[in-house]
Amino acid sequence: MLHQLPVQMASDDFFARFVSIFQELGTALLEDADNVDHVADVTVTPTDNLAWLGSWIGVDDIDPSMPEALRRRIVATASATLTRRGTVQGLQTYLELLSGGAALVEDGGGVWRADDAPADTAWVRMHVRTTGMLDPGAFVDAVRDEVPAHVRAELYVGDALIWTTERDARDDGVPRSAARDEAART
């Protein structure tokens, strides 16, 4: 903008400083406009946008202290496996993403003939070797949100049981996550 002013206006110190304010704002807006095409691309979006992108698909608990590469992988994997969320395959993929290694998921679900279904099918047992880049508490928080609310769950790291919905329940029998959701609605 300064270079487009008439010589007389550009030589006036006050006018040059005044126009430079608008030049700076205009430059910032143009730089942001150039990035609009990439805001929704999890591989290149600014780091501050990762939690916002995750919230679009129900990934609300992305801890900003996690390494950036892990946060990007969480959002990318969650979006790619969204149709399998709450299933054994979806849970296994998510556990492998978080732990950085193989995961085993066992559950009571299945398909049976009428009247042949077992009495108890709402359980899942998850096994990983490590919690990857996350501390055990953050790992449990991430996994807790992926397990369907009605399912009893156990999470093992190596041979150690680090989380179970039985211990996660309050005295009234309502899991903490369900109590937290109810509190948020009221």
Backbone as CSV, one residue per row, in Angstrom:
resi,resn,N_x,N_y,N_z,CA_x,CA_y,CA_z,C_x,C_y,C_z
1,MET,0.821,-1.197,0.000,0.000,0.000,0.000,0.863,1.257,0.000
2,LEU,1.953,1.237,0.781,2.824,2.412,0.835,3.431,2.736,-0.518
3,HIS,3.773,1.692,-1.247,4.415,1.902,-2.549,3.430,2.370,-3.615
4,GLN,2.151,2.321,-3.312,1.143,2.747,-4.272,0.684,4.182,-4.032
5,LEU,1.175,4.789,-2.931,0.779,6.164,-2.620,1.494,7.161,-3.529
6,PRO,0.864,8.289,-3.766,1.566,9.375,-4.478,2.792,9.813,-3.672
7,VAL,3.801,10.311,-4.319,5.072,10.680,-3.700,4.857,11.637,-2.536
8,GLN,4.018,12.639,-2.706,3.792,13.638,-1.663,3.225,12.978,-0.400
9,MET,2.276,12.042,-0.536,1.678,11.370,0.624,2.684,10.421,1.283
10,ALA,3.459,9.715,0.486,4.430,8.762,1.027,5.540,9.470,1.785
11,SER,5.823,10.717,1.452,6.892,11.435,2.136,6.437,12.027,3.467
12,ASP,5.147,12.091,3.717,4.621,12.583,4.999,4.745,11.463,6.035
13,ASP,5.528,11.700,7.108,5.816,10.674,8.129,4.544,10.130,8.777
14,PHE,3.640,11.033,9.193,2.409,10.585,9.856,1.579,9.718,8.921
15,PHE,1.386,10.178,7.707,0.554,9.456,6.751,1.166,8.090,6.420
16,ALA,2.487,8.032,6.285,3.169,6.770,5.990,2.980,5.775,7.146
17,ARG,3.120,6.254,8.405,2.910,5.361,9.555,1.459,4.905,9.640
18,PHE,0.531,5.822,9.350,-0.896,5.508,9.398,-1.252,4.417,8.373
19,VAL,-0.780,4.553,7.167,-1.058,3.578,6.119,-0.354,2.249,6.410
20,SER,0.820,2.293,7.051,1.538,1.049,7.357,0.757,0.166,8.332
21,ILE,-0.086,0.766,9.177,-0.955,-0.033,10.064,-1.867,-0.919,9.215
22,PHE,-2.479,-0.330,8.223,-3.375,-1.088,7.354,-2.613,-2.092,6.491
23,GLN,-1.396,-1.723,6.116,-0.546,-2.639,5.356,-0.279,-3.901,6.170
24,GLU,0.053,-3.729,7.451,0.354,-4.869,8.324,-0.882,-5.754,8.505
25,LEU,-2.035,-5.145,8.746,-3.266,-5.924,8.890,-3.624,-6.657,7.605
26,GLY,-3.487,-5.957,6.486,-3.801,-6.580,5.201,-2.892,-7.760,4.900
27,THR,-1.610,-7.633,5.222,-0.659,-8.724,4.995,-1.023,-9.937,5.834
28,ALA,-1.371,-9.705,7.098,-1.757,-10.821,7.983,-3.010,-11.521,7.459
29,LEU,-3.978,-10.761,7.007,-5.208,-11.362,6.471,-4.932,-12.167,5.209
30,LEU,-4.082,-11.645,4.330,-3.756,-12.374,3.108,-3.002,-13.670,3.412
31,GLU,-2.095,-13.638,4.383,-1.361,-14.856,4.744,-2.312,-15.916,5.287
32,ASP,-3.284,-15.506,6.125,-4.265,-16.459,6.650,-5.172,-16.973,5.537
33,ALA,-5.524,-16.110,4.602,-6.384,-16.524,3.497,-5.704,-17.579,2.642
34,ASP,-4.389,-17.475,2.499,-3.649,-18.465,1.717,-3.701,-19.842,2.370
35,ASN,-3.953,-19.908,3.679,-3.950,-21.170,4.421,-5.344,-21.801,4.529
36,VAL,-6.385,-21.120,4.076,-7.758,-21.600,4.243,-7.957,-22.995,3.653
37,ASP,-7.377,-23.257,2.515,-7.539,-24.572,1.881,-6.995,-25.700,2.737
38,HIS,-6.080,-25.404,3.643,-5.393,-26.434,4.418,-5.849,-26.525,5.864
39,VAL,-6.779,-25.691,6.289,-7.207,-25.688,7.688,-7.793,-27.035,8.098
40,ALA,-8.524,-27.687,7.232,-9.152,-28.965,7.581,-8.270,-30.174,7.267
41,ASP,-7.068,-29.958,6.782,-6.144,-31.053,6.492,-5.295,-31.314,7.733
42,VAL,-5.550,-32.441,8.394,-4.915,-32.733,9.681,-3.398,-32.838,9.572
43,THR,-2.876,-33.074,8.399,-1.426,-33.214,8.261,-0.700,-31.872,8.258
44,VAL,-1.391,-30.785,7.904,-0.724,-29.488,7.813,-1.417,-28.365,8.567
45,THR,-2.561,-28.619,9.138,-3.264,-27.552,9.856,-2.416,-27.045,11.014
46,PRO,-2.552,-25.780,11.368,-1.807,-25.293,12.536,-2.144,-26.128,13.776
47,THR,-1.178,-26.300,14.637,-1.328,-27.149,15.826,-2.539,-26.744,16.661
48,ASP,-2.791,-25.457,16.759,-3.921,-24.982,17.558,-5.263,-25.472,17.024
49,ASN,-5.336,-25.858,15.766,-6.599,-26.311,15.175,-6.878,-27.795,15.398
50,LEU,-5.918,-28.567,15.885,-6.108,-30.019,16.002,-7.265,-30.381,16.921
51,ALA,-7.342,-29.777,18.091,-8.445,-30.080,19.011,-9.782,-29.669,18.399
52,TRP,-9.796,-28.565,17.691,-11.007,-28.091,17.033,-11.453,-29.084,15.957
53,LEU,-10.516,-29.572,15.147,-10.859,-30.575,14.129,-11.349,-31.866,14.787
54,GLY,-10.680,-32.280,15.858,-11.104,-33.479,16.571,-12.516,-33.355,17.113
55,SER,-12.891,-32.171,17.563,-14.241,-31.977,18.118,-15.322,-32.187,17.059
56,TRP,-14.999,-32.019,15.791,-15.971,-32.256,14.714,-16.419,-33.704,14.685
57,ILE,-15.541,-34.611,15.090,-15.854,-36.037,14.976,-15.935,-36.728,16.332
58,GLY,-16.100,-35.953,17.397,-16.295,-36.535,18.719,-15.031,-36.858,19.483
59,VAL,-13.894,-36.397,19.030,-12.638,-36.599,19.754,-12.400,-35.309,20.539
60,ASP,-12.954,-35.285,21.752,-12.954,-34.045,22.525,-11.824,-33.931,23.531
61,ASP,-11.151,-35.027,23.835,-10.156,-35.009,24.902,-8.729,-35.133,24.379
62,ILE,-8.368,-34.299,23.430,-6.993,-34.315,22.947,-6.185,-33.414,23.867
63,ASP,-5.321,-34.032,24.626,-4.505,-33.319,25.600,-3.429,-32.508,24.883
64,PRO,-3.392,-31.195,25.077,-2.392,-30.384,24.389,-0.948,-30.708,24.803
65,SER,-0.781,-31.435,25.909,0.586,-31.794,26.312,1.103,-33.013,25.544
66,MET,0.220,-33.701,24.803,0.658,-34.829,23.980,1.569,-34.314,22.866
67,PRO,2.484,-35.134,22.412,3.311,-34.714,21.271,2.426,-34.390,20.054
68,GLU,2.835,-33.396,19.300,2.056,-32.946,18.146,1.790,-34.077,17.159
69,ALA,2.802,-34.893,16.893,2.637,-35.986,15.931,1.551,-36.956,16.391
70,LEU,1.488,-37.238,17.694,0.465,-38.141,18.227,-0.919,-37.509,18.104
71,ARG,-1.041,-36.227,18.406,-2.344,-35.554,18.268,-2.817,-35.594,16.824
72,ARG,-1.920,-35.386,15.879,-2.301,-35.443,14.462,-2.757,-36.858,14.087
73,ARG,-2.019,-37.873,14.566,-2.397,-39.269,14.264,-3.733,-39.623,14.903
74,ILE,-4.004,-39.139,16.105,-5.278,-39.438,16.765,-6.444,-38.899,15.940
75,VAL,-6.356,-37.647,15.529,-7.456,-37.057,14.748,-7.583,-37.754,13.401
76,ALA,-6.471,-38.033,12.742,-6.524,-38.696,11.434,-7.095,-40.101,11.548
77,THR,-6.648,-40.858,12.541,-7.140,-42.229,12.710,-8.598,-42.236,13.128
78,ALA,-8.969,-41.344,14.024,-10.365,-41.278,14.468,-11.296,-40.962,13.306
79,SER,-10.869,-40.083,12.419,-11.730,-39.762,11.281,-11.799,-40.928,10.298
80,ALA,-10.689,-41.634,10.129,-10.676,-42.766,9.197,-11.461,-43.959,9.737
81,THR,-11.557,-44.091,11.041,-12.247,-45.253,11.631,-13.576,-44.878,12.275
82,LEU,-14.085,-43.703,11.981,-15.315,-43.221,12.597,-16.481,-44.187,12.428
83,THR,-16.571,-44.818,11.286,-17.686,-45.742,11.053,-17.568,-47.017,11.876
84,ARG,-16.366,-47.279,12.408,-16.177,-48.482,13.233,-16.060,-48.154,14.719
85,ARG,-16.344,-46.912,15.106,-16.236,-46.514,16.509,-17.195,-47.346,17.351
86,GLY,-16.680,-47.846,18.471,-17.484,-48.661,19.370,-17.481,-50.141,19.028
87,THR,-16.768,-50.522,17.968,-16.667,-51.936,17.593,-15.299,-52.464,18.019
88,VAL,-15.146,-53.772,18.002,-13.861,-54.381,18.353,-12.765,-53.875,17.423
89,GLN,-13.025,-53.833,16.115,-12.012,-53.390,15.163,-11.644,-51.924,15.387
90,GLY,-12.632,-51.092,15.626,-12.373,-49.682,15.878,-11.583,-49.470,17.159
91,LEU,-11.938,-50.197,18.210,-11.234,-50.087,19.485,-9.798,-50.595,19.365
92,GLN,-9.611,-51.686,18.650,-8.267,-52.224,18.463,-7.395,-51.235,17.682
93,THR,-7.913,-50.657,16.636,-7.168,-49.665,15.860,-6.791,-48.471,16.735
94,TYR,-7.720,-48.028,17.559,-7.458,-46.882,18.431,-6.395,-47.219,19.479
95,LEU,-6.480,-48.406,20.071,-5.478,-48.832,21.053,-4.092,-48.931,20.416
96,GLU,-4.019,-49.455,19.212,-2.733,-49.561,18.517,-2.171,-48.179,18.206
97,LEU,-3.036,-47.245,17.856,-2.605,-45.877,17.606,-2.008,-45.259,18.871
98,LEU,-2.726,-45.377,19.983,-2.267,-44.758,21.228,-1.022,-45.426,21.786
99,SER,-0.988,-46.757,21.733,0.124,-47.475,22.367,1.351,-47.579,21.464
100,GLY,1.148,-47.458,20.172,2.260,-47.583,19.245,2.665,-49.028,19.004
101,GLY,1.838,-49.968,19.411,2.147,-51.388,19.219,0.878,-52.195,19.035
102,ALA,1.042,-53.497,19.049,-0.097,-54.393,18.856,-1.051,-54.315,20.046
103,ALA,-2.320,-54.547,19.779,-3.341,-54.563,20.819,-4.239,-55.767,20.582
104,LEU,-4.754,-56.314,21.668,-5.692,-57.426,21.592,-6.976,-56.993,22.280
105,VAL,-8.097,-57.186,21.604,-9.396,-56.836,22.168,-10.270,-58.076,22.126
106,GLU,-10.769,-58.471,23.297,-11.704,-59.587,23.407,-13.026,-59.016,23.885
107,ASP,-14.115,-59.553,23.355,-15.417,-59.060,23.802,-16.441,-60.179,23.827
108,GLY,-17.572,-59.877,24.421,-18.635,-60.868,24.547,-19.652,-60.799,23.433
109,GLY,-19.441,-59.912,22.488,-20.404,-59.749,21.400,-20.340,-60.880,20.393
110,GLY,-21.328,-60.946,19.570,-21.363,-61.973,18.543,-22.734,-62.083,17.917
111,VAL,-22.901,-63.100,17.083,-24.176,-63.366,16.425,-24.581,-64.783,16.784
112,TRP,-25.790,-64.946,17.292,-26.289,-66.254,17.709,-27.682,-66.476,17.154
113,ARG,-28.057,-67.722,17.137,-29.437,-68.056,16.783,-30.350,-67.546,17.890
114,ALA,-31.600,-67.392,17.550,-32.570,-66.928,18.550,-32.508,-67.829,19.773
115,ASP,-32.547,-67.254,20.929,-32.527,-67.937,22.229,-31.213,-68.646,22.541
116,ASP,-30.166,-68.516,21.718,-28.868,-69.130,22.000,-27.838,-68.134,22.529
117,ALA,-28.203,-66.858,22.601,-27.251,-65.834,23.040,-26.912,-66.023,24.515
118,PRO,-25.648,-65.858,24.872,-25.268,-65.927,26.283,-25.955,-64.812,27.081
119,ALA,-26.059,-64.996,28.380,-26.720,-64.010,29.225,-25.914,-62.715,29.322
120,ASP,-24.593,-62.810,29.253,-23.746,-61.636,29.427,-22.868,-61.427,28.199
121,THR,-23.203,-60.410,27.403,-22.405,-60.121,26.206,-21.793,-58.728,26.246
122,ALA,-22.134,-57.933,27.242,-21.688,-56.537,27.285,-20.393,-56.383,28.082
123,TRP,-19.305,-56.965,27.569,-18.001,-56.826,28.209,-16.920,-56.758,27.147
124,VAL,-15.805,-56.139,27.517,-14.652,-56.056,26.630,-13.388,-56.079,27.501
125,ARG,-12.396,-56.786,27.033,-11.099,-56.876,27.700,-10.043,-56.449,26.687
126,MET,-9.258,-55.454,27.063,-8.268,-54.875,26.152,-6.864,-55.095,26.704
127,HIS,-5.936,-55.475,25.824,-4.550,-55.732,26.213,-3.613,-54.950,25.304
128,VAL,-2.679,-54.197,25.921,-1.599,-53.535,25.197,-0.307,-53.792,25.963
129,ARG,0.817,-53.657,25.294,2.106,-53.863,25.975,2.559,-52.620,26.722
130,THR,2.204,-51.445,26.175,2.665,-50.182,26.745,1.626,-49.104,26.481
131,THR,1.714,-48.008,27.202,0.820,-46.876,26.965,1.417,-45.888,25.973
132,GLY,2.501,-46.289,25.326,3.114,-45.447,24.301,3.666,-44.157,24.878
133,MET,3.348,-43.040,24.241,3.857,-41.741,24.675,3.029,-41.133,25.803
134,LEU,1.959,-41.823,26.212,1.061,-41.277,27.226,1.346,-41.877,28.591
135,ASP,1.092,-41.096,29.636,1.159,-41.678,30.968,-0.106,-42.519,31.145
136,PRO,-0.116,-43.467,32.066,-1.275,-44.361,32.211,-2.607,-43.639,32.410
137,GLY,-2.621,-42.552,33.167,-3.870,-41.816,33.386,-4.430,-41.229,32.103
138,ALA,-3.578,-40.606,31.300,-4.017,-40.035,30.026,-4.459,-41.137,29.067
139,PHE,-3.765,-42.280,29.108,-4.128,-43.414,28.261,-5.532,-43.904,28.620
140,VAL,-5.788,-44.063,29.911,-7.110,-44.511,30.373,-8.184,-43.514,29.971
141,ASP,-7.917,-42.213,30.134,-8.903,-41.202,29.756,-9.253,-41.290,28.272
142,ALA,-8.249,-41.514,27.435,-8.496,-41.618,25.994,-9.298,-42.868,25.667
143,VAL,-8.974,-43.989,26.310,-9.664,-45.251,26.030,-11.093,-45.219,26.584
144,ARG,-11.271,-44.630,27.738,-12.591,-44.574,28.383,-13.643,-43.994,27.439
145,ASP,-13.274,-42.982,26.671,-14.221,-42.343,25.766,-14.559,-43.196,24.544
146,GLU,-13.786,-44.230,24.276,-14.022,-45.073,23.112,-14.839,-46.320,23.416
147,VAL,-14.973,-46.656,24.688,-15.714,-47.854,25.078,-17.190,-47.479,25.200
148,PRO,-18.086,-48.238,24.554,-19.514,-47.931,24.677,-19.948,-47.893,26.149
149,ALA,-20.849,-46.982,26.472,-21.229,-46.705,27.860,-21.806,-47.922,28.583
150,HIS,-22.494,-48.805,27.901,-23.160,-49.934,28.559,-22.249,-51.148,28.749
151,VAL,-21.019,-51.063,28.291,-20.107,-52.208,28.278,-19.179,-52.174,29.495
152,ARG,-19.051,-53.311,30.178,-18.046,-53.447,31.239,-16.702,-53.647,30.570
153,ALA,-15.706,-52.925,31.033,-14.405,-52.964,30.357,-13.276,-53.185,31.351
154,GLU,-12.232,-53.834,30.843,-10.974,-53.999,31.574,-9.854,-53.653,30.602
155,LEU,-8.867,-52.909,31.109,-7.726,-52.522,30.296,-6.455,-52.990,30.986
156,TYR,-5.675,-53.805,30.270,-4.413,-54.343,30.780,-3.253,-53.746,30.002
157,VAL,-2.227,-53.342,30.740,-0.959,-52.958,30.138,0.032,-54.005,30.615
158,GLY,0.501,-54.814,29.684,1.280,-55.990,30.071,0.349,-56.917,30.850
159,ASP,0.761,-57.313,32.031,-0.082,-58.162,32.871,-0.861,-57.373,33.914
160,ALA,-0.661,-56.072,33.979,-1.281,-55.251,35.020,-2.619,-54.683,34.562
161,LEU,-3.641,-54.881,35.367,-4.948,-54.284,35.130,-4.860,-52.829,35.583
162,ILE,-4.979,-51.874,34.629,-4.848,-50.467,35.017,-6.189,-49.741,35.062
163,TRP,-7.224,-50.336,34.478,-8.537,-49.679,34.514,-9.625,-50.710,34.315
164,THR,-10.693,-50.525,35.049,-11.899,-51.324,34.857,-13.101,-50.442,35.142
165,THR,-14.180,-50.655,34.432,-15.383,-49.864,34.671,-15.976,-50.194,36.041
166,GLU,-15.676,-51.350,36.571,-16.174,-51.711,37.901,-15.607,-50.752,38.952
167,ARG,-14.324,-50.432,38.875,-13.707,-49.488,39.806,-14.020,-48.051,39.439
168,ASP,-14.421,-47.829,38.212,-14.715,-46.488,37.720,-16.136,-46.063,38.082
169,ALA,-16.928,-46.989,38.613,-18.324,-46.681,38.918,-18.418,-45.945,40.257
170,ARG,-19.391,-45.060,40.350,-19.657,-44.378,41.616,-20.527,-45.279,42.478
171,ASP,-20.804,-44.855,43.680,-21.608,-45.657,44.611,-23.010,-45.931,44.080
172,ASP,-23.563,-45.031,43.273,-24.915,-45.246,42.755,-24.924,-46.123,41.505
173,GLY,-23.760,-46.626,41.105,-23.695,-47.554,39.980,-23.596,-46.896,38.627
174,VAL,-23.593,-45.571,38.584,-23.494,-44.871,37.311,-22.023,-44.625,37.007
175,PRO,-21.523,-45.091,35.860,-20.116,-44.839,35.524,-19.820,-43.346,35.526
176,ARG,-18.581,-42.978,35.862,-18.194,-41.573,35.953,-18.432,-40.841,34.655
177,SER,-18.141,-41.472,33.531,-18.326,-40.787,32.253,-19.800,-40.469,32.030
178,ALA,-20.710,-41.376,32.416,-22.142,-41.109,32.268,-22.569,-40.003,33.227
179,ALA,-22.019,-39.989,34.446,-22.333,-38.947,35.404,-21.828,-37.594,34.889
180,ARG,-20.633,-37.591,34.284,-20.071,-36.356,33.745,-20.946,-35.851,32.598
181,ASP,-21.414,-36.759,31.735,-22.272,-36.343,30.621,-23.595,-35.793,31.138
182,GLU,-24.144,-36.420,32.165,-25.407,-35.963,32.738,-25.232,-34.587,33.357
183,ALA,-24.139,-34.371,34.058,-23.873,-33.081,34.673,-23.727,-32.001,33.602
184,ALA,-23.137,-32.341,32.477,-22.960,-31.380,31.397,-24.298,-30.985,30.765
185,ARG,-25.243,-31.927,30.759,-26.563,-31.635,30.166,-27.397,-30.741,31.060
186,THR,-27.154,-30.775,32.361,-27.984,-29.973,33.291,-27.403,-28.623,33.562
